[in-house]
Amino acid sequence: MGLLRLDESIRTVSPAILFVHSLEQFCGWAIFYNNRKNGDSSIIPSSYCMTSLISLINEAHACTLCAEHLPLGPRPVFQIHESARILLASQAPGRKVHETGIPFNDPSGDRLRAWLGVSREIFYDARQVAILPMGFCFPGTGKSGDLPPRPECALKWRAALLSHLQNLKLTLVLGQYAQAYHLPNTGASLTETVRAWRKDWPDIVPLPHPSPRNNLWFKRNPWFEQELIPVLQARVAEVLKRDG
């Protein structure tokens, strides 16, 4: 996941600029052409210049920064497109996701899609839903579950990738590690943070991780599925409808 094709709108650019030697050069030529055509220095539409994001995606997919700490080796798993309206900020891929290379292709993903009220087709459409875990690779397993996301990943890639998501209408922050990054001034515990979901509504919503390992948490907090999930599904539908 994460591989992108150039926008169809690029075909409207003069064929002469297609004779370039790099993605960065293409982006520069596209800006030059647009400015010359318009007679001003206005910035071109983002659809003309996704090349910097494509380069960034390719670099992130080839990352081996923390390979020595990964028991199964590096396999970055994420999806992103500049048009995405929803961001899923999650933790790190599990073993099954590592094996398939598909984010949330496991029981956690089944539960998450049910929470959102979306199909797999919509969920895996990067033009609608971006999925950026705190760590892009499976970190390994500890005594009580998967290990925390490797910290190198967010430091290296997160800010750069997030900077390309200018059309977001809804950010869902799953689990304590993503919440520590995206919601640093919230509750002392995950439960307190999720209980305070109205604080940043309707733009940012904290959620527990949908892992089956959290089934006890769901049993102890029935308000989550009774109060939050129905309004969350309505908000997701609203954002996706607006996108369409």
C-alpha positions, -999 to +999 in steps of 0.1 A: +000+000+000+010+036-003+021+035-040+004+062-060-001+071-096+003+106-109-030+125-110-049+124-143-048+162-143-011+161-150-019+152-185-032+187-190+004+200-187+023+206-219+039+173-232+072+192-235+077+191-197+074+154-196+110+150-209+125+153-175+149+131-155+134+131-120+102+135-101+116+167-085+124+181-119+089+173-131+075+192-102+096+222-109+088+223-146+051+220-138+053+250-115+072+270-142+047+261-169+017+271-148+032+304-137+041+312-173+006+303-185-011+324-159+013+353-161+018+354-123+035+336-095+005+318-081+009+284-067-003+256-089-031+232-078-018+203-057-029+178-083-001+191-106+026+184-080+021+152-060+056+143-070+072+153-037+048+131-018+054+102-042+092+106-036+086+107+001+064+076+000+090+057-019+117+067+005+096+057+035+088+023+020+126+017+015+134+028+050+158+005+071+165+030+099+156+006+127+161-027+109+184-041+136+156-038+161+129-055+140+126-093+145+110-098+111+129-070+093+115-038+079+083-037+059+067-002+062+029-004+059+008+028+055-014+045+030-016+082+020-030+105-007-031+143-007-069+141-012-076+121+019-103+136+042-099+111+071-067+103+089-063+072+110-034+078+133-026+044+148+002+025+165+021+000+145+014-030+122+008-064+138+023-096+126-005-104+102-004-070+087+034-074+083+028-106+064+003-092+040+015-056+037-021-043+041-029-020+070-055-033+094-059-065+075-067-084+107-094-086+134-085-052+147-093-038+112-126-056+111-137-040+143-124-006+133-143-007+100-174-016+119-169+013+143-166+036+113-194+020+093-173+017+061-166-010+037-132-024+029-134-006-005-137+028+011-113+020+039-085+011+015-091+040-008-062+063+000-080+092-017-105+091+012-087+075+041-050+080+051-035+055+075-003+065+093+008+045+122+033+059+147+056+031+136+054+018+100+069-017+107+060-046+130+080-040+162+079-075+175+060-092+204+065-087+241+051-105+272+017-088+270+013-082+233+031-063+205+059-040+215+055-002+213+061+015+179+098+022+172+104+059+180+127+065+151+098+062+126+078+092+138+109+114+141+120+106+106+088+105+086+057+117+104+058+155+101+068+154+065+040+130+055+014+149+075+023+181+058+009+168+026-026+161+042-042+195+037-077+183+030-083+165+063-117+169+080-115+142+105-085+127+124-090+095+144-063+089+170-061+052+180-043+041+211-020+057+237+011+061+215-008+080+188-026+100+214+006+110+231+018+125+197-015+141+184-032+149+218-003+156+242-024+177+266-053+153+272-061+129+300-036+110+321-049+077+309-064+063+276-098+060+293-098+096+304-087+108+269-114+088+251-140+099+276-131+135+267-138+129+230-161+159+228-131+182+235-119+183+200-150+172+182-158+171+153-122+174+140-102+150+162-115+119+179-095+097+203-103+060+202-090+029+220-071+005+198-096-019+183-074-050+191-092-081+206-067-077+234-088-047+246-120-067+249-119-063+286-117-025+282-148-026+260-167-046+286-158-022+313-167+008+293-200+001+275-206+039+271-179+038+243-200+018+219-233+032+232-225+069+231-195+075+208-197+050+180-232+061+167-221+098+164-187+087+150-204+068+122-226+098+114-195+120+113-176+096+090-206+094+067-208+132+066-171+136+057-172+109+030-204+123+015-189+158+014-159+143-003-181+127-030 
